[in-house]
Amino acid sequence: MVSISFSIESAYEDPAKLFLGVVGSLFLINISHAMCTLADGKIKDVLYQIGYYSMTRYLFHTLFVSTVRIGFLQVFKNLQVPFELIAFLAIICGVACPLMLERGGRSYWITRKGILGLPK
């Protein structure tokens, strides 16, 4: 039986890493808050759209990335496809397909409300 072991260093054991992680998180939160409060109308609209489409992509990307990966690893396992090509196709599908799904989902009120969380 082969046993693989490695030590996991806790952030509590290294106070510098813990401090940098907390400060970095607070810094990012404050920058995001400042961008939203100090931005004028046009920039705020652009930031809202970026956030909206990022949320849509985040929610649905796993479905499409996993489909490409499983498709090449299980269905086309006899083909010798380079990993880089599979990764590239997975990334493209993980970005493009959720955005197309979102565009199509805006057409019906049930998908607007139930899946995308948009008002009527």
Jmol script that loads the backbone (N, CA, C; Angstrom):
load data "model"
ATOM      1  N   MET A   1       0.837  -1.168   0.000  1.00  0.00           N
ATOM      2  CA  MET A   1       0.000   0.000   0.000  1.00  0.00           C
ATOM      3  C   MET A   1       0.889   1.240   0.000  1.00  0.00           C
ATOM      4  N   VAL A   2       0.592   2.174  -0.886  1.00  0.00           N
ATOM      5  CA  VAL A   2       1.362   3.401  -0.994  1.00  0.00           C
ATOM      6  C   VAL A   2       0.669   4.484  -0.189  1.00  0.00           C
ATOM      7  N   SER A   3       1.432   5.159   0.611  1.00  0.00           N
ATOM      8  CA  SER A   3       0.887   6.236   1.435  1.00  0.00           C
ATOM      9  C   SER A   3       1.595   7.535   1.089  1.00  0.00           C
ATOM     10  N   ILE A   4       0.816   8.549   0.809  1.00  0.00           N
ATOM     11  CA  ILE A   4       1.374   9.861   0.496  1.00  0.00           C
ATOM     12  C   ILE A   4       1.040  10.776   1.666  1.00  0.00           C
ATOM     13  N   SER A   5       2.042  11.393   2.205  1.00  0.00           N
ATOM     14  CA  SER A   5       1.801  12.320   3.310  1.00  0.00           C
ATOM     15  C   SER A   5       2.583  13.599   3.083  1.00  0.00           C
ATOM     16  N   PHE A   6       1.989  14.671   3.486  1.00  0.00           N
ATOM     17  CA  PHE A   6       2.645  15.963   3.421  1.00  0.00           C
ATOM     18  C   PHE A   6       2.066  16.829   4.523  1.00  0.00           C
ATOM     19  N   SER A   7       2.827  17.792   4.952  1.00  0.00           N
ATOM     20  CA  SER A   7       2.359  18.643   6.040  1.00  0.00           C
ATOM     21  C   SER A   7       1.622  19.846   5.465  1.00  0.00           C
ATOM     22  N   ILE A   8       0.528  20.163   6.075  1.00  0.00           N
ATOM     23  CA  ILE A   8      -0.249  21.335   5.693  1.00  0.00           C
ATOM     24  C   ILE A   8       0.035  22.419   6.716  1.00  0.00           C
ATOM     25  N   GLU A   9       0.625  23.501   6.245  1.00  0.00           N
ATOM     26  CA  GLU A   9       0.973  24.577   7.149  1.00  0.00           C
ATOM     27  C   GLU A   9      -0.243  25.465   7.369  1.00  0.00           C
ATOM     28  N   SER A  10      -0.625  25.601   8.583  1.00  0.00           N
ATOM     29  CA  SER A  10      -1.770  26.430   8.919  1.00  0.00           C
ATOM     30  C   SER A  10      -1.362  27.896   8.894  1.00  0.00           C
ATOM     31  N   ALA A  11      -2.315  28.753   8.547  1.00  0.00           N
ATOM     32  CA  ALA A  11      -2.046  30.185   8.549  1.00  0.00           C
ATOM     33  C   ALA A  11      -1.793  30.691   9.961  1.00  0.00           C
ATOM     34  N   TYR A  12      -2.316  29.977  10.952  1.00  0.00           N
ATOM     35  CA  TYR A  12      -2.111  30.391  12.340  1.00  0.00           C
ATOM     36  C   TYR A  12      -0.691  30.129  12.802  1.00  0.00           C
ATOM     37  N   GLU A  13      -0.002  29.214  12.139  1.00  0.00           N
ATOM     38  CA  GLU A  13       1.378  28.923  12.495  1.00  0.00           C
ATOM     39  C   GLU A  13       2.337  29.969  11.944  1.00  0.00           C
ATOM     40  N   ASP A  14       1.933  30.671  10.907  1.00  0.00           N
ATOM     41  CA  ASP A  14       2.766  31.718  10.326  1.00  0.00           C
ATOM     42  C   ASP A  14       1.983  33.026  10.386  1.00  0.00           C
ATOM     43  N   PRO A  15       2.222  33.841  11.407  1.00  0.00           N
ATOM     44  CA  PRO A  15       1.441  35.075  11.579  1.00  0.00           C
ATOM     45  C   PRO A  15       1.582  36.058  10.406  1.00  0.00           C
ATOM     46  N   ALA A  16       2.705  36.027   9.710  1.00  0.00           N
ATOM     47  CA  ALA A  16       2.887  36.943   8.581  1.00  0.00           C
ATOM     48  C   ALA A  16       1.914  36.597   7.454  1.00  0.00           C
ATOM     49  N   LYS A  17       1.731  35.309   7.166  1.00  0.00           N
ATOM     50  CA  LYS A  17       0.783  34.899   6.121  1.00  0.00           C
ATOM     51  C   LYS A  17      -0.645  35.233   6.524  1.00  0.00           C
ATOM     52  N   LEU A  18      -0.978  35.013   7.783  1.00  0.00           N
ATOM     53  CA  LEU A  18      -2.314  35.352   8.271  1.00  0.00           C
ATOM     54  C   LEU A  18      -2.557  36.852   8.156  1.00  0.00           C
ATOM     55  N   PHE A  19      -1.582  37.643   8.569  1.00  0.00           N
ATOM     56  CA  PHE A  19      -1.712  39.100   8.501  1.00  0.00           C
ATOM     57  C   PHE A  19      -1.871  39.575   7.060  1.00  0.00           C
ATOM     58  N   LEU A  20      -1.045  39.055   6.157  1.00  0.00           N
ATOM     59  CA  LEU A  20      -1.133  39.465   4.753  1.00  0.00           C
ATOM     60  C   LEU A  20      -2.463  39.038   4.134  1.00  0.00           C
ATOM     61  N   GLY A  21      -2.966  37.876   4.495  1.00  0.00           N
ATOM     62  CA  GLY A  21      -4.256  37.428   3.977  1.00  0.00           C
ATOM     63  C   GLY A  21      -5.402  38.319   4.445  1.00  0.00           C
ATOM     64  N   VAL A  22      -5.403  38.668   5.728  1.00  0.00           N
ATOM     65  CA  VAL A  22      -6.467  39.527   6.267  1.00  0.00           C
ATOM     66  C   VAL A  22      -6.367  40.926   5.683  1.00  0.00           C
ATOM     67  N   VAL A  23      -5.164  41.487   5.637  1.00  0.00           N
ATOM     68  CA  VAL A  23      -4.982  42.839   5.089  1.00  0.00           C
ATOM     69  C   VAL A  23      -5.329  42.873   3.605  1.00  0.00           C
ATOM     70  N   GLY A  24      -4.936  41.850   2.864  1.00  0.00           N
ATOM     71  CA  GLY A  24      -5.272  41.795   1.440  1.00  0.00           C
ATOM     72  C   GLY A  24      -6.771  41.737   1.212  1.00  0.00           C
ATOM     73  N   SER A  25      -7.478  40.946   2.010  1.00  0.00           N
ATOM     74  CA  SER A  25      -8.939  40.861   1.882  1.00  0.00           C
ATOM     75  C   SER A  25      -9.595  42.196   2.213  1.00  0.00           C
ATOM     76  N   LEU A  26      -9.175  42.817   3.291  1.00  0.00           N
ATOM     77  CA  LEU A  26      -9.740  44.128   3.661  1.00  0.00           C
ATOM     78  C   LEU A  26      -9.424  45.188   2.606  1.00  0.00           C
ATOM     79  N   PHE A  27      -8.223  45.134   2.050  1.00  0.00           N
ATOM     80  CA  PHE A  27      -7.834  46.070   1.004  1.00  0.00           C
ATOM     81  C   PHE A  27      -8.724  45.924  -0.226  1.00  0.00           C
ATOM     82  N   LEU A  28      -8.978  44.700  -0.636  1.00  0.00           N
ATOM     83  CA  LEU A  28      -9.829  44.444  -1.794  1.00  0.00           C
ATOM     84  C   LEU A  28     -11.265  44.889  -1.541  1.00  0.00           C
ATOM     85  N   ILE A  29     -11.775  44.621  -0.349  1.00  0.00           N
ATOM     86  CA  ILE A  29     -13.132  45.055  -0.006  1.00  0.00           C
ATOM     87  C   ILE A  29     -13.235  46.576  -0.027  1.00  0.00           C
ATOM     88  N   ASN A  30     -12.245  47.264   0.529  1.00  0.00           N
ATOM     89  CA  ASN A  30     -12.274  48.729   0.546  1.00  0.00           C
ATOM     90  C   ASN A  30     -12.135  49.333  -0.843  1.00  0.00           C
ATOM     91  N   ILE A  31     -11.315  48.754  -1.689  1.00  0.00           N
ATOM     92  CA  ILE A  31     -11.195  49.243  -3.065  1.00  0.00           C
ATOM     93  C   ILE A  31     -12.519  49.060  -3.804  1.00  0.00           C
ATOM     94  N   SER A  32     -13.155  47.915  -3.645  1.00  0.00           N
ATOM     95  CA  SER A  32     -14.441  47.674  -4.302  1.00  0.00           C
ATOM     96  C   SER A  32     -15.494  48.658  -3.814  1.00  0.00           C
ATOM     97  N   HIS A  33     -15.528  48.896  -2.522  1.00  0.00           N
ATOM     98  CA  HIS A  33     -16.495  49.849  -1.967  1.00  0.00           C
ATOM     99  C   HIS A  33     -16.229  51.264  -2.482  1.00  0.00           C
ATOM    100  N   ALA A  34     -14.954  51.658  -2.532  1.00  0.00           N
ATOM    101  CA  ALA A  34     -14.610  52.991  -3.024  1.00  0.00           C
ATOM    102  C   ALA A  34     -14.976  53.141  -4.499  1.00  0.00           C
ATOM    103  N   MET A  35     -14.774  52.092  -5.287  1.00  0.00           N
ATOM    104  CA  MET A  35     -15.123  52.175  -6.706  1.00  0.00           C
ATOM    105  C   MET A  35     -16.622  52.370  -6.883  1.00  0.00           C
ATOM    106  N   CYS A  36     -17.417  51.721  -6.050  1.00  0.00           N
ATOM    107  CA  CYS A  36     -18.873  51.844  -6.178  1.00  0.00           C
ATOM    108  C   CYS A  36     -19.379  53.184  -5.677  1.00  0.00           C
ATOM    109  N   THR A  37     -18.796  53.720  -4.624  1.00  0.00           N
ATOM    110  CA  THR A  37     -19.303  54.979  -4.063  1.00  0.00           C
ATOM    111  C   THR A  37     -18.750  56.198  -4.779  1.00  0.00           C
ATOM    112  N   LEU A  38     -17.553  56.127  -5.297  1.00  0.00           N
ATOM    113  CA  LEU A  38     -16.937  57.291  -5.936  1.00  0.00           C
ATOM    114  C   LEU A  38     -17.163  57.358  -7.444  1.00  0.00           C
ATOM    115  N   ALA A  39     -17.659  56.301  -8.024  1.00  0.00           N
ATOM    116  CA  ALA A  39     -17.830  56.257  -9.479  1.00  0.00           C
ATOM    117  C   ALA A  39     -19.026  57.106  -9.903  1.00  0.00           C
ATOM    118  N   ASP A  40     -18.889  57.725 -11.066  1.00  0.00           N
ATOM    119  CA  ASP A  40     -20.021  58.482 -11.600  1.00  0.00           C
ATOM    120  C   ASP A  40     -20.988  57.520 -12.298  1.00  0.00           C
ATOM    121  N   GLY A  41     -22.027  58.043 -12.920  1.00  0.00           N
ATOM    122  CA  GLY A  41     -23.090  57.222 -13.494  1.00  0.00           C
ATOM    123  C   GLY A  41     -22.625  56.222 -14.531  1.00  0.00           C
ATOM    124  N   LYS A  42     -21.810  56.656 -15.484  1.00  0.00           N
ATOM    125  CA  LYS A  42     -21.385  55.781 -16.576  1.00  0.00           C
ATOM    126  C   LYS A  42     -20.487  54.648 -16.070  1.00  0.00           C
ATOM    127  N   ILE A  43     -19.514  54.995 -15.232  1.00  0.00           N
ATOM    128  CA  ILE A  43     -18.606  53.983 -14.709  1.00  0.00           C
ATOM    129  C   ILE A  43     -19.358  53.010 -13.809  1.00  0.00           C
ATOM    130  N   LYS A  44     -20.311  53.524 -13.032  1.00  0.00           N
ATOM    131  CA  LYS A  44     -21.097  52.655 -12.159  1.00  0.00           C
ATOM    132  C   LYS A  44     -21.925  51.669 -12.976  1.00  0.00           C
ATOM    133  N   ASP A  45     -22.462  52.128 -14.103  1.00  0.00           N
ATOM    134  CA  ASP A  45     -23.219  51.234 -14.977  1.00  0.00           C
ATOM    135  C   ASP A  45     -22.325  50.141 -15.567  1.00  0.00           C
ATOM    136  N   VAL A  46     -21.115  50.514 -15.961  1.00  0.00           N
ATOM    137  CA  VAL A  46     -20.171  49.533 -16.504  1.00  0.00           C
ATOM    138  C   VAL A  46     -19.785  48.519 -15.433  1.00  0.00           C
ATOM    139  N   LEU A  47     -19.505  48.986 -14.212  1.00  0.00           N
ATOM    140  CA  LEU A  47     -19.163  48.074 -13.124  1.00  0.00           C
ATOM    141  C   LEU A  47     -20.327  47.150 -12.798  1.00  0.00           C
ATOM    142  N   TYR A  48     -21.547  47.656 -12.860  1.00  0.00           N
ATOM    143  CA  TYR A  48     -22.721  46.830 -12.608  1.00  0.00           C
ATOM    144  C   TYR A  48     -22.833  45.725 -13.663  1.00  0.00           C
ATOM    145  N   GLN A  49     -22.633  46.072 -14.929  1.00  0.00           N
ATOM    146  CA  GLN A  49     -22.715  45.063 -15.992  1.00  0.00           C
ATOM    147  C   GLN A  49     -21.612  44.015 -15.862  1.00  0.00           C
ATOM    148  N   ILE A  50     -20.406  44.446 -15.535  1.00  0.00           N
ATOM    149  CA  ILE A  50     -19.308  43.492 -15.350  1.00  0.00           C
ATOM    150  C   ILE A  50     -19.627  42.541 -14.202  1.00  0.00           C
ATOM    151  N   GLY A  51     -20.131  43.075 -13.106  1.00  0.00           N
ATOM    152  CA  GLY A  51     -20.495  42.239 -11.970  1.00  0.00           C
ATOM    153  C   GLY A  51     -21.618  41.286 -12.295  1.00  0.00           C
ATOM    154  N   TYR A  52     -22.596  41.756 -13.045  1.00  0.00           N
ATOM    155  CA  TYR A  52     -23.742  40.916 -13.401  1.00  0.00           C
ATOM    156  C   TYR A  52     -23.308  39.750 -14.284  1.00  0.00           C
ATOM    157  N   TYR A  53     -22.544  40.027 -15.329  1.00  0.00           N
ATOM    158  CA  TYR A  53     -22.118  38.956 -16.221  1.00  0.00           C
ATOM    159  C   TYR A  53     -21.094  38.039 -15.551  1.00  0.00           C
ATOM    160  N   SER A  54     -20.287  38.562 -14.639  1.00  0.00           N
ATOM    161  CA  SER A  54     -19.362  37.718 -13.898  1.00  0.00           C
ATOM    162  C   SER A  54     -20.118  36.744 -13.016  1.00  0.00           C
ATOM    163  N   MET A  55     -21.215  37.212 -12.395  1.00  0.00           N
ATOM    164  CA  MET A  55     -22.017  36.343 -11.557  1.00  0.00           C
ATOM    165  C   MET A  55     -22.643  35.227 -12.395  1.00  0.00           C
ATOM    166  N   THR A  56     -23.168  35.579 -13.549  1.00  0.00           N
ATOM    167  CA  THR A  56     -23.774  34.581 -14.425  1.00  0.00           C
ATOM    168  C   THR A  56     -22.745  33.542 -14.859  1.00  0.00           C
ATOM    169  N   ARG A  57     -21.580  34.005 -15.236  1.00  0.00           N
ATOM    170  CA  ARG A  57     -20.523  33.085 -15.662  1.00  0.00           C
ATOM    171  C   ARG A  57     -20.083  32.204 -14.504  1.00  0.00           C
ATOM    172  N   TYR A  58     -19.979  32.775 -13.323  1.00  0.00           N
ATOM    173  CA  TYR A  58     -19.561  32.012 -12.150  1.00  0.00           C
ATOM    174  C   TYR A  58     -20.578  30.921 -11.810  1.00  0.00           C
ATOM    175  N   LEU A  59     -21.856  31.239 -11.901  1.00  0.00           N
ATOM    176  CA  LEU A  59     -22.889  30.275 -11.530  1.00  0.00           C
ATOM    177  C   LEU A  59     -22.963  29.091 -12.492  1.00  0.00           C
ATOM    178  N   PHE A  60     -22.740  29.329 -13.777  1.00  0.00           N
ATOM    179  CA  PHE A  60     -22.984  28.291 -14.777  1.00  0.00           C
ATOM    180  C   PHE A  60     -21.731  27.700 -15.413  1.00  0.00           C
ATOM    181  N   HIS A  61     -20.548  28.203 -15.094  1.00  0.00           N
ATOM    182  CA  HIS A  61     -19.356  27.750 -15.823  1.00  0.00           C
ATOM    183  C   HIS A  61     -19.017  26.286 -15.568  1.00  0.00           C
ATOM    184  N   THR A  62     -19.259  25.798 -14.377  1.00  0.00           N
ATOM    185  CA  THR A  62     -18.869  24.432 -14.038  1.00  0.00           C
ATOM    186  C   THR A  62     -19.565  23.402 -14.912  1.00  0.00           C
ATOM    187  N   LEU A  63     -20.822  23.654 -15.238  1.00  0.00           N
ATOM    188  CA  LEU A  63     -21.572  22.738 -16.082  1.00  0.00           C
ATOM    189  C   LEU A  63     -20.878  22.530 -17.425  1.00  0.00           C
ATOM    190  N   PHE A  64     -20.435  23.601 -18.047  1.00  0.00           N
ATOM    191  CA  PHE A  64     -19.849  23.520 -19.384  1.00  0.00           C
ATOM    192  C   PHE A  64     -18.391  23.077 -19.358  1.00  0.00           C
ATOM    193  N   VAL A  65     -17.622  23.534 -18.372  1.00  0.00           N
ATOM    194  CA  VAL A  65     -16.227  23.108 -18.261  1.00  0.00           C
ATOM    195  C   VAL A  65     -16.161  21.609 -17.981  1.00  0.00           C
ATOM    196  N   SER A  66     -17.012  21.132 -17.086  1.00  0.00           N
ATOM    197  CA  SER A  66     -17.031  19.699 -16.767  1.00  0.00           C
ATOM    198  C   SER A  66     -17.483  18.861 -17.950  1.00  0.00           C
ATOM    199  N   THR A  67     -18.440  19.369 -18.712  1.00  0.00           N
ATOM    200  CA  THR A  67     -18.917  18.636 -19.887  1.00  0.00           C
ATOM    201  C   THR A  67     -17.792  18.438 -20.898  1.00  0.00           C
ATOM    202  N   VAL A  68     -17.018  19.475 -21.148  1.00  0.00           N
ATOM    203  CA  VAL A  68     -15.902  19.357 -22.100  1.00  0.00           C
ATOM    204  C   VAL A  68     -14.850  18.391 -21.563  1.00  0.00           C
ATOM    205  N   ARG A  69     -14.510  18.548 -20.304  1.00  0.00           N
ATOM    206  CA  ARG A  69     -13.478  17.702 -19.708  1.00  0.00           C
ATOM    207  C   ARG A  69     -13.904  16.231 -19.695  1.00  0.00           C
ATOM    208  N   ILE A  70     -15.105  15.965 -19.228  1.00  0.00           N
ATOM    209  CA  ILE A  70     -15.589  14.584 -19.179  1.00  0.00           C
ATOM    210  C   ILE A  70     -15.768  14.026 -20.585  1.00  0.00           C
ATOM    211  N   GLY A  71     -16.226  14.868 -21.503  1.00  0.00           N
ATOM    212  CA  GLY A  71     -16.392  14.409 -22.880  1.00  0.00           C
ATOM    213  C   GLY A  71     -15.088  13.930 -23.487  1.00  0.00           C
ATOM    214  N   PHE A  72     -14.019  14.678 -23.277  1.00  0.00           N
ATOM    215  CA  PHE A  72     -12.736  14.268 -23.848  1.00  0.00           C
ATOM    216  C   PHE A  72     -12.100  13.132 -23.075  1.00  0.00           C
ATOM    217  N   LEU A  73     -12.290  13.083 -21.770  1.00  0.00           N
ATOM    218  CA  LEU A  73     -11.640  12.033 -20.983  1.00  0.00           C
ATOM    219  C   LEU A  73     -12.387  10.708 -21.023  1.00  0.00           C
ATOM    220  N   GLN A  74     -13.706  10.741 -21.187  1.00  0.00           N
ATOM    221  CA  GLN A  74     -14.477   9.506 -21.160  1.00  0.00           C
ATOM    222  C   GLN A  74     -14.970   9.075 -22.547  1.00  0.00           C
ATOM    223  N   VAL A  75     -15.608   9.993 -23.240  1.00  0.00           N
ATOM    224  CA  VAL A  75     -16.203   9.638 -24.529  1.00  0.00           C
ATOM    225  C   VAL A  75     -15.139   9.488 -25.612  1.00  0.00           C
ATOM    226  N   PHE A  76     -14.217  10.421 -25.667  1.00  0.00           N
ATOM    227  CA  PHE A  76     -13.171  10.395 -26.693  1.00  0.00           C
ATOM    228  C   PHE A  76     -11.841   9.925 -26.111  1.00  0.00           C
ATOM    229  N   LYS A  77     -11.868   8.956 -25.202  1.00  0.00           N
ATOM    230  CA  LYS A  77     -10.642   8.527 -24.532  1.00  0.00           C
ATOM    231  C   LYS A  77      -9.668   7.820 -25.474  1.00  0.00           C
ATOM    232  N   ASN A  78     -10.142   7.336 -26.606  1.00  0.00           N
ATOM    233  CA  ASN A  78      -9.247   6.667 -27.550  1.00  0.00           C
ATOM    234  C   ASN A  78      -8.490   7.650 -28.441  1.00  0.00           C
ATOM    235  N   LEU A  79      -8.933   8.879 -28.480  1.00  0.00           N
ATOM    236  CA  LEU A  79      -8.219   9.903 -29.250  1.00  0.00           C
ATOM    237  C   LEU A  79      -7.082  10.467 -28.414  1.00  0.00           C
ATOM    238  N   GLN A  80      -6.012  10.792 -29.058  1.00  0.00           N
ATOM    239  CA  GLN A  80      -4.876  11.407 -28.372  1.00  0.00           C
ATOM    240  C   GLN A  80      -4.966  12.921 -28.535  1.00  0.00           C
ATOM    241  N   VAL A  81      -5.749  13.559 -27.664  1.00  0.00           N
ATOM    242  CA  VAL A  81      -5.942  14.997 -27.720  1.00  0.00           C
ATOM    243  C   VAL A  81      -5.028  15.637 -26.676  1.00  0.00           C
ATOM    244  N   PRO A  82      -4.234  16.635 -27.068  1.00  0.00           N
ATOM    245  CA  PRO A  82      -3.353  17.288 -26.097  1.00  0.00           C
ATOM    246  C   PRO A  82      -4.158  17.986 -24.998  1.00  0.00           C
ATOM    247  N   PHE A  83      -3.608  17.959 -23.797  1.00  0.00           N
ATOM    248  CA  PHE A  83      -4.261  18.578 -22.665  1.00  0.00           C
ATOM    249  C   PHE A  83      -4.501  20.070 -22.890  1.00  0.00           C
ATOM    250  N   GLU A  84      -3.570  20.731 -23.541  1.00  0.00           N
ATOM    251  CA  GLU A  84      -3.701  22.166 -23.781  1.00  0.00           C
ATOM    252  C   GLU A  84      -4.940  22.482 -24.604  1.00  0.00           C
ATOM    253  N   LEU A  85      -5.236  21.641 -25.601  1.00  0.00           N
ATOM    254  CA  LEU A  85      -6.430  21.839 -26.420  1.00  0.00           C
ATOM    255  C   LEU A  85      -7.701  21.632 -25.594  1.00  0.00           C
ATOM    256  N   ILE A  86      -7.696  20.597 -24.752  1.00  0.00           N
ATOM    257  CA  ILE A  86      -8.856  20.355 -23.890  1.00  0.00           C
ATOM    258  C   ILE A  86      -9.055  21.530 -22.941  1.00  0.00           C
ATOM    259  N   ALA A  87      -7.983  22.017 -22.340  1.00  0.00           N
ATOM    260  CA  ALA A  87      -8.082  23.152 -21.416  1.00  0.00           C
ATOM    261  C   ALA A  87      -8.571  24.401 -22.131  1.00  0.00           C
ATOM    262  N   PHE A  88      -8.069  24.652 -23.331  1.00  0.00           N
ATOM    263  CA  PHE A  88      -8.485  25.822 -24.096  1.00  0.00           C
ATOM    264  C   PHE A  88      -9.976  25.753 -24.435  1.00  0.00           C
ATOM    265  N   LEU A  89     -10.423  24.589 -24.906  1.00  0.00           N
ATOM    266  CA  LEU A  89     -11.848  24.426 -25.225  1.00  0.00           C
ATOM    267  C   LEU A  89     -12.721  24.540 -23.981  1.00  0.00           C
ATOM    268  N   ALA A  90     -12.248  24.018 -22.857  1.00  0.00           N
ATOM    269  CA  ALA A  90     -13.008  24.112 -21.608  1.00  0.00           C
ATOM    270  C   ALA A  90     -13.140  25.559 -21.156  1.00  0.00           C
ATOM    271  N   ILE A  91     -12.079  26.332 -21.272  1.00  0.00           N
ATOM    272  CA  ILE A  91     -12.133  27.743 -20.882  1.00  0.00           C
ATOM    273  C   ILE A  91     -13.073  28.516 -21.796  1.00  0.00           C
ATOM    274  N   ILE A  92     -12.970  28.291 -23.104  1.00  0.00           N
ATOM    275  CA  ILE A  92     -13.853  28.985 -24.046  1.00  0.00           C
ATOM    276  C   ILE A  92     -15.311  28.631 -23.761  1.00  0.00           C
ATOM    277  N   CYS A  93     -15.601  27.348 -23.560  1.00  0.00           N
ATOM    278  CA  CYS A  93     -16.980  26.940 -23.265  1.00  0.00           C
ATOM    279  C   CYS A  93     -17.435  27.466 -21.906  1.00  0.00           C
ATOM    280  N   GLY A  94     -16.537  27.541 -20.942  1.00  0.00           N
ATOM    281  CA  GLY A  94     -16.880  28.037 -19.619  1.00  0.00           C
ATOM    282  C   GLY A  94     -17.181  29.514 -19.588  1.00  0.00           C
ATOM    283  N   VAL A  95     -16.704  30.254 -20.577  1.00  0.00           N
ATOM    284  CA  VAL A  95     -16.999  31.690 -20.650  1.00  0.00           C
ATOM    285  C   VAL A  95     -18.160  31.956 -21.605  1.00  0.00           C
ATOM    286  N   ALA A  96     -18.110  31.383 -22.788  1.00  0.00           N
ATOM    287  CA  ALA A  96     -19.095  31.712 -23.830  1.00  0.00           C
ATOM    288  C   ALA A  96     -20.471  31.092 -23.570  1.00  0.00           C
ATOM    289  N   CYS A  97     -20.517  29.838 -23.192  1.00  0.00           N
ATOM    290  CA  CYS A  97     -21.811  29.151 -23.041  1.00  0.00           C
ATOM    291  C   CYS A  97     -22.683  29.739 -21.929  1.00  0.00           C
ATOM    292  N   PRO A  98     -22.136  30.064 -20.740  1.00  0.00           N
ATOM    293  CA  PRO A  98     -22.996  30.698 -19.739  1.00  0.00           C
ATOM    294  C   PRO A  98     -23.544  32.053 -20.188  1.00  0.00           C
ATOM    295  N   LEU A  99     -22.753  32.806 -20.923  1.00  0.00           N
ATOM    296  CA  LEU A  99     -23.244  34.103 -21.402  1.00  0.00           C
ATOM    297  C   LEU A  99     -24.339  33.928 -22.442  1.00  0.00           C
ATOM    298  N   MET A 100     -24.204  32.909 -23.308  1.00  0.00           N
ATOM    299  CA  MET A 100     -25.275  32.632 -24.273  1.00  0.00           C
ATOM    300  C   MET A 100     -26.521  32.113 -23.560  1.00  0.00           C
ATOM    301  N   LEU A 101     -26.336  31.288 -22.540  1.00  0.00           N
ATOM    302  CA  LEU A 101     -27.459  30.796 -21.749  1.00  0.00           C
ATOM    303  C   LEU A 101     -28.183  31.955 -21.064  1.00  0.00           C
ATOM    304  N   GLU A 102     -27.429  32.910 -20.577  1.00  0.00           N
ATOM    305  CA  GLU A 102     -28.022  34.081 -19.929  1.00  0.00           C
ATOM    306  C   GLU A 102     -28.809  34.919 -20.926  1.00  0.00           C
ATOM    307  N   ARG A 103     -28.265  35.099 -22.103  1.00  0.00           N
ATOM    308  CA  ARG A 103     -28.967  35.858 -23.149  1.00  0.00           C
ATOM    309  C   ARG A 103     -30.290  35.190 -23.508  1.00  0.00           C
ATOM    310  N   GLY A 104     -30.286  33.882 -23.660  1.00  0.00           N
ATOM    311  CA  GLY A 104     -31.509  33.152 -23.976  1.00  0.00           C
ATOM    312  C   GLY A 104     -32.468  33.113 -22.802  1.00  0.00           C
ATOM    313  N   GLY A 105     -31.943  33.095 -21.589  1.00  0.00           N
ATOM    314  CA  GLY A 105     -32.777  33.045 -20.399  1.00  0.00           C
ATOM    315  C   GLY A 105     -33.542  34.313 -20.115  1.00  0.00           C
ATOM    316  N   ARG A 106     -33.100  35.414 -20.693  1.00  0.00           N
ATOM    317  CA  ARG A 106     -33.805  36.683 -20.492  1.00  0.00           C
ATOM    318  C   ARG A 106     -35.142  36.726 -21.224  1.00  0.00           C
ATOM    319  N   SER A 107     -35.354  35.827 -22.156  1.00  0.00           N
ATOM    320  CA  SER A 107     -36.560  35.856 -22.985  1.00  0.00           C
ATOM    321  C   SER A 107     -37.808  35.419 -22.232  1.00  0.00           C
ATOM    322  N   TYR A 108     -37.680  34.558 -21.239  1.00  0.00           N
ATOM    323  CA  TYR A 108     -38.836  33.989 -20.555  1.00  0.00           C
ATOM    324  C   TYR A 108     -38.845  34.441 -19.098  1.00  0.00           C
ATOM    325  N   TRP A 109     -40.031  34.765 -18.595  1.00  0.00           N
ATOM    326  CA  TRP A 109     -40.108  35.300 -17.247  1.00  0.00           C
ATOM    327  C   TRP A 109     -39.723  34.273 -16.192  1.00  0.00           C
ATOM    328  N   ILE A 110     -39.974  32.996 -16.438  1.00  0.00           N
ATOM    329  CA  ILE A 110     -39.637  31.972 -15.454  1.00  0.00           C
ATOM    330  C   ILE A 110     -38.124  31.825 -15.295  1.00  0.00           C
ATOM    331  N   THR A 111     -37.387  31.899 -16.387  1.00  0.00           N
ATOM    332  CA  THR A 111     -35.935  31.811 -16.283  1.00  0.00           C
ATOM    333  C   THR A 111     -35.341  33.118 -15.777  1.00  0.00           C
ATOM    334  N   ARG A 112     -35.963  34.236 -16.127  1.00  0.00           N
ATOM    335  CA  ARG A 112     -35.490  35.522 -15.604  1.00  0.00           C
ATOM    336  C   ARG A 112     -35.583  35.550 -14.085  1.00  0.00           C
ATOM    337  N   LYS A 113     -36.695  35.105 -13.565  1.00  0.00           N
ATOM    338  CA  LYS A 113     -36.921  35.150 -12.121  1.00  0.00           C
ATOM    339  C   LYS A 113     -36.277  33.976 -11.401  1.00  0.00           C
ATOM    340  N   GLY A 114     -36.469  32.767 -11.901  1.00  0.00           N
ATOM    341  CA  GLY A 114     -36.044  31.572 -11.188  1.00  0.00           C
ATOM    342  C   GLY A 114     -34.559  31.266 -11.284  1.00  0.00           C
ATOM    343  N   ILE A 115     -33.968  31.492 -12.448  1.00  0.00           N
ATOM    344  CA  ILE A 115     -32.564  31.128 -12.640  1.00  0.00           C
ATOM    345  C   ILE A 115     -31.644  32.339 -12.531  1.00  0.00           C
ATOM    346  N   LEU A 116     -32.008  33.417 -13.213  1.00  0.00           N
ATOM    347  CA  LEU A 116     -31.134  34.588 -13.246  1.00  0.00           C
ATOM    348  C   LEU A 116     -31.376  35.551 -12.107  1.00  0.00           C
ATOM    349  N   GLY A 117     -32.521  35.452 -11.418  1.00  0.00           N
ATOM    350  CA  GLY A 117     -32.802  36.326 -10.296  1.00  0.00           C
ATOM    351  C   GLY A 117     -33.128  37.752 -10.687  1.00  0.00           C
ATOM    352  N   LEU A 118     -33.616  37.946 -11.904  1.00  0.00           N
ATOM    353  CA  LEU A 118     -33.966  39.284 -12.371  1.00  0.00           C
ATOM    354  C   LEU A 118     -35.420  39.600 -12.057  1.00  0.00           C
ATOM    355  N   PRO A 119     -35.748  40.854 -11.874  1.00  0.00           N
ATOM    356  CA  PRO A 119     -37.173  41.202 -11.704  1.00  0.00           C
ATOM    357  C   PRO A 119     -37.924  41.010 -13.008  1.00  0.00           C
ATOM    358  N   LYS A 120     -39.236  41.003 -12.929  1.00  0.00           N
ATOM    359  CA  LYS A 120     -40.072  40.816 -14.111  1.00  0.00           C
ATOM    360  C   LYS A 120     -39.744  41.856 -15.111  1.00  0.00           C
TER     361      LYS A 120
END
end "model"
wireframe off; spacefill off
backbone 0.3
color backbone group
